[in-house]
Amino acid sequence: MSIDVEDYFQVSAFAPYIDRADWASRECRVQRNMARILDLLDAGGVKATFFTLGWIAQRYPQLVKDIVARGHELASHGFGHERASDLSPAAFREDILSAKLLLEDLGGVAVQGYRAPSFSIGKDNLWAFDVLADCGYRYSSSVYPIQHDHYGMPDSPRFPYEVRPGLTEVPVTTLRFRGKNYPSSGGGWFRLLPYGMTRWMIERFNRIEGRSAVFYFHPWEIDTEQPRIAGIDAKTRFRHYVNIGRTEARIAQLLADFDWGRMDELFLPAPSASSTEAASTAAATAAPTPQPRVA
């Protein structure tokens, strides 16, 4: 289970309507939404992975500490929610490295995972994997192997694979049907389709593919009282707000229907003795690690 920690005004689809310079003046709702999500996970006995923006961590350091203290994995969503495909290699390095260092400083744990905003690693910027490996990340979940108007690389592998030495790419789960990949694990499709459809797709993935699924959602997707953005086009409005009032209940049902875990525990090999020793100081400040479970 994974959560991309960003606020409603940072969504890529709103970029044409909300100036980045205005972010600081917007009403932030991520704290209250995160509190509800952390309680929801506690109630379900679930540990998850939180891909957290540096921008959010810098303003709400207690939120980062809460993620770690409650036994979840702290991972990176970059610093400023800029698409990797919009950045130069040098700018991308600065973004992901500054986020990693800040999160590690606040959380007191090693940050091993990264997810690109809007799954923005594709065939035209595969250099991003080299930068991620060079910056010390051990896995990425940045490629969505589907056809989409904003992202996607439908011909890429559907299952975790070593994309660079020491770096594993863990794709978001898809349904393979009649030679095509379809989104089956989060985002607007989760809110649009009946819940039973998502449940069927994940159960099928577990049973037929024999693998753990990767699901994702955002804190703003459970927030029915978030400020409405004026002037947006109909397609963007539909995608962002469709069935948003049903999402929290659906997430609770999803947590009850499957056995979820942290991505680092499900998809990374166990660290070597030497790396375990090196990480022991940081790990001492974290909550006890739960046993891996299969989703």
C-alpha positions in Angstrom: 0.0 0.0 0.0 1.4 3.4 -0.9 0.4 7.0 -0.4 1.7 10.0 -2.4 1.9 12.8 0.2 1.0 16.0 -1.6 -1.8 18.6 -1.2 -4.7 19.2 -3.5 -3.1 22.4 -5.1 0.0 20.5 -6.1 -1.7 18.1 -8.4 0.0 18.1 -11.8 -3.3 18.6 -13.6 -3.8 21.9 -11.8 -0.4 23.3 -12.8 -1.9 25.4 -15.6 -4.3 27.0 -13.1 -2.3 27.4 -9.9 1.0 29.2 -10.0 3.7 27.4 -8.0 4.6 30.7 -6.4 1.1 30.8 -4.9 1.4 27.4 -3.1 2.4 28.9 0.2 -0.7 31.2 0.3 -3.1 28.3 -0.3 -5.0 26.6 2.5 -3.0 23.5 3.3 -5.1 20.4 4.3 -2.5 17.7 4.1 -2.1 17.5 7.9 -5.7 16.8 8.7 -6.0 14.3 5.8 -2.8 12.5 6.8 -4.1 12.2 10.4 -7.2 10.5 9.1 -5.1 8.2 6.9 -2.7 7.2 9.7 -5.7 6.4 11.9 -7.3 4.4 9.1 -4.2 2.3 8.7 -3.8 1.8 12.4 -7.4 0.6 12.6 -6.7 -1.9 9.8 -3.4 -3.0 11.3 -1.7 -2.0 8.1 1.8 -0.6 7.5 2.3 1.3 4.3 4.8 3.4 2.3 4.5 7.2 2.2 6.1 8.9 -0.8 6.5 12.3 0.7 7.2 15.7 -0.9 10.1 17.6 0.5 8.0 20.8 0.2 5.5 19.2 2.6 8.1 17.8 4.9 9.8 21.1 5.2 6.6 22.8 6.4 5.2 19.9 8.5 8.2 18.0 10.0 5.9 16.4 12.7 4.0 14.7 9.9 7.3 13.0 8.8 8.0 12.0 12.4 4.5 10.6 12.8 4.9 8.4 9.7 8.1 6.9 11.0 6.9 6.6 14.6 3.8 4.6 13.5 5.9 2.0 11.8 5.5 3.1 8.1 8.1 3.4 5.4 9.2 7.0 4.7 10.0 7.4 1.0 10.5 10.3 -1.4 8.2 12.0 -3.9 10.8 14.5 -4.8 11.0 18.0 -3.4 8.8 20.3 -5.5 6.4 17.9 -7.3 8.0 18.6 -10.6 7.7 16.0 -13.3 10.9 14.2 -14.0 10.2 14.5 -17.7 10.2 18.4 -17.3 13.6 18.5 -15.6 17.2 18.3 -16.8 19.4 15.6 -15.3 21.0 18.2 -13.1 17.7 19.7 -11.9 16.3 16.2 -11.3 19.4 15.3 -9.2 18.9 18.4 -7.1 15.2 17.8 -6.6 15.5 14.1 -5.5 18.7 14.5 -3.5 17.4 17.5 -1.5 14.2 15.6 -0.7 16.1 12.5 0.4 18.4 14.4 2.7 15.6 16.4 4.3 13.4 13.4 4.9 16.3 11.4 6.3 17.2 14.3 8.6 13.6 14.7 9.9 12.7 11.0 10.0 16.0 9.6 11.3 15.7 6.6 8.8 17.2 5.8 5.5 15.0 6.8 2.5 15.3 4.0 -0.1 12.3 4.5 -2.3 11.2 7.2 -4.8 8.1 7.8 -6.9 8.2 10.4 -9.6 5.3 12.9 -9.6 2.7 11.7 -12.1 4.7 8.6 -12.9 6.9 10.8 -15.1 9.7 8.5 -15.9 9.3 7.1 -19.4 11.2 6.2 -22.6 12.4 9.7 -23.2 14.1 10.2 -19.7 15.4 6.8 -18.7 18.6 8.7 -17.6 16.5 9.4 -14.4 17.3 5.8 -13.3 21.0 6.5 -13.4 20.5 9.6 -11.3 18.3 7.7 -8.8 20.9 5.0 -8.4 23.7 7.5 -8.1 21.8 9.4 -5.3 21.5 6.2 -3.2 17.9 5.2 -3.9 17.3 1.4 -3.9 14.0 1.3 -5.6 11.7 3.4 -7.8 7.9 3.1 -8.4 7.8 5.7 -11.2 6.7 3.8 -14.3 3.1 3.1 -15.0 3.0 0.5 -17.8 -0.2 1.7 -19.4 -1.2 4.1 -22.2 -2.3 7.4 -20.7 -2.5 11.0 -22.0 -0.2 12.3 -19.2 2.2 9.4 -18.6 2.8 5.8 -19.1 5.2 3.3 -20.8 2.9 0.4 -21.9 5.7 -1.7 -23.2 7.7 -1.7 -19.9 7.7 -4.7 -17.6 4.6 -5.2 -15.3 6.6 -6.7 -12.5 9.5 -5.5 -10.4 12.9 -5.7 -12.2 16.4 -4.4 -11.7 16.5 -1.4 -13.9 20.1 -0.4 -12.9 22.6 -2.2 -10.7 21.3 -1.9 -7.2 18.0 -0.1 -8.3 14.7 -1.9 -8.6 11.7 -0.5 -10.5 8.4 -1.5 -8.9 5.6 -0.7 -11.3 2.1 0.1 -10.2 -0.1 -2.9 -10.7 -2.0 -3.3 -14.0 -4.6 -5.8 -15.4 -3.4 -7.6 -18.5 -6.4 -8.2 -20.8 -6.4 -9.1 -24.5 -2.8 -7.9 -25.0 -3.2 -4.6 -23.3 -2.4 -3.3 -19.8 -5.2 -1.5 -17.9 -4.9 0.6 -14.6 -6.1 -1.4 -11.7 -4.6 0.0 -8.5 -5.5 3.6 -7.6 -6.0 7.1 -8.8 -9.0 8.3 -10.7 -9.9 4.8 -11.9 -10.3 3.6 -8.3 -12.8 6.4 -7.7 -14.6 6.0 -11.0 -15.1 2.3 -11.2 -17.3 0.3 -8.8 -15.3 -0.9 -5.8 -16.0 -4.5 -6.7 -14.1 -4.1 -9.9 -10.9 -3.0 -8.2 -11.3 -5.8 -5.7 -11.7 -8.3 -8.5 -8.6 -7.0 -10.4 -6.3 -7.1 -7.4 -7.6 -10.5 -6.3 -7.0 -11.8 -9.8 -3.5 -10.3 -9.9 -2.6 -12.0 -6.6 -4.1 -15.3 -7.6 -3.1 -15.7 -11.3 0.1 -13.6 -11.4 1.1 -14.9 -7.9 2.6 -11.5 -7.0 2.0 -8.6 -4.5 0.0 -5.7 -5.9 1.0 -2.0 -5.7 -1.8 0.3 -4.9 -1.6 4.1 -4.5 -3.8 7.1 -3.4 -3.3 10.7 -2.3 -4.4 12.5 1.0 -6.6 14.9 -1.0 -8.6 12.0 -2.4 -10.4 11.6 0.9 -11.0 15.3 1.4 -14.5 16.3 0.4 -14.1 19.8 1.9 -11.0 20.8 -0.1 -11.3 24.2 -1.8 -12.7 23.9 -5.3 -10.3 25.3 -8.0 -12.1 27.8 -10.2 -11.8 27.9 -14.0 -10.5 24.4 -14.6 -11.7 22.5 -17.7 -14.4 19.9 -17.5 -12.0 16.9 -18.0 -9.7 18.0 -15.1 -12.7 18.7 -12.8 -14.2 15.3 -13.5 -10.9 13.5 -13.0 -10.1 15.2 -9.7 -13.4 15.3 -8.0 -15.3 12.2 -9.3 -16.6 10.1 -6.4 -14.3 11.8 -3.9 -16.9 11.4 -1.2 -16.7 7.6 -1.5 -13.0 7.2 -1.4 -12.3 6.9 2.3 -14.9 4.2 2.8 -13.4 2.3 -0.2 -9.9 2.6 1.2 -11.1 1.2 4.5 -12.8 -1.7 2.7 -9.6 -2.3 0.6 -7.5 -2.5 3.8 -9.9 -5.1 5.2 -10.1 -7.2 2.1 -6.4 -7.7 1.5 -3.2 -8.1 3.5 -1.0 -5.0 2.8 2.6 -4.1 3.7 5.4 -1.6 3.2 7.0 -1.6 -0.2 10.6 -1.9 1.1 9.7 -5.1 2.9 7.8 -6.6 0.0 10.1 -5.7 -2.9 13.6 -5.2 -1.7 16.1 -7.9 -0.8 17.2 -8.1 2.8 20.1 -5.8 3.5 23.6 -7.3 3.8 25.2 -7.5 7.3 27.5 -4.5 6.5 24.6 -2.3 5.3 22.6 -3.4 8.4 25.4 -2.2 10.6 25.7 1.1 8.8 22.0 1.7 9.1 21.7 0.7 12.7 22.0 4.2 14.2 19.3 5.6 12.1 17.0 2.6 12.5 17.3 2.8 16.3 15.0 5.9 16.2 12.3 4.2 14.2 9.4 2.1 15.4 9.7 -1.7 15.4 9.5 -3.1 11.9 6.4 -5.2 11.1 6.6 -8.5 9.3 6.2 -8.4 5.5 2.8 -9.3 4.3 1.4 -10.1 0.9 -1.2 -7.9 -0.9 
